[in-house]
Amino acid sequence: MSRSGGCQHHWRTRVLVPLGLCTVLAAAPGCRWFEWSRSLDSPGERQASEPTTRSLLGEVPVSRDAIELEILFVERPLGDPLLGGALWDEVDEVTIPLPQRRSLRAHGFLTGVTGKAPPRALETLLGRSWDVPDDKKRIAGHRIAVPSGGEYEVPTNYYSPERTINVPLPEGGTGDRSYENCRGVMRLRAYRLQDGFARLEFVPEIHHGPIVNRYSATPAEWRYSAGQKVERLYGQRFSVDLNIGEFALVSTNLSDPDSVGHHFFVVSDDDGDDRTIHRLLIVRLSGMAKSGGARAE
């Protein structure tokens, strides 16, 4: 299988870099890969070397209306209980209206938020707990700063030469559609609500076909750039409101292997092992400028 557009960095903790993000980071001032191996030292060593409240990701410059986000991917073998009830029983899903939540579940998505003190399962996934040593942890992440109303593309899986996905149809119901050279993308938009609070909007997209020069719409204008065809699943669009330090989680419920959510967050291992990987997208509101331009933490 050809996996174009991606790159990897294998560190001591087997960090897997999501496709398409390396190029963005190289061009984004202030963004850098976090040094995750430092967070996996023994608790005593970590306490001696740095405060436990320090962010795992590097600082980014703050503009007058900047919203700072930490974007992380955690990967576990398919069927790992840490991505099942152990996690989602402690995640607040009621922040999303019930009809929308049912629609998301019907198409294979799981979404929710947690407070500044994440549940134990999420702490374990992030490597902040040493009760269950695991040399198979695979985590990748970076930080971005976007203006209020700005957007960012988060690729969720690898390019695939061909996929057949059961997608929602405009006339209602669902149907199987085949896509060539496709991958799943979460389009993330951030909006300032007030000091210390932001709204994050997620729109699932299927990017497919050849990469050619075409017009694409942005919140401010039409832009002419190289890209693929984009199928936006507006029926599965959702938003969450976060205070600084809180987390938004997105993954799949594994209910249907043909569903959109399953294709977005279940991938084949890219490290030479013959196994299937379950991915969890974590977005944390890490900071934002106050109305007067100062940074809020």
Order of alpha helices (4+ residues) and beta strands (2+ residues): alpha-alpha-beta-alpha-alpha-beta-alpha-beta-beta-beta-beta-beta-beta-beta-beta-alpha-beta-beta-beta
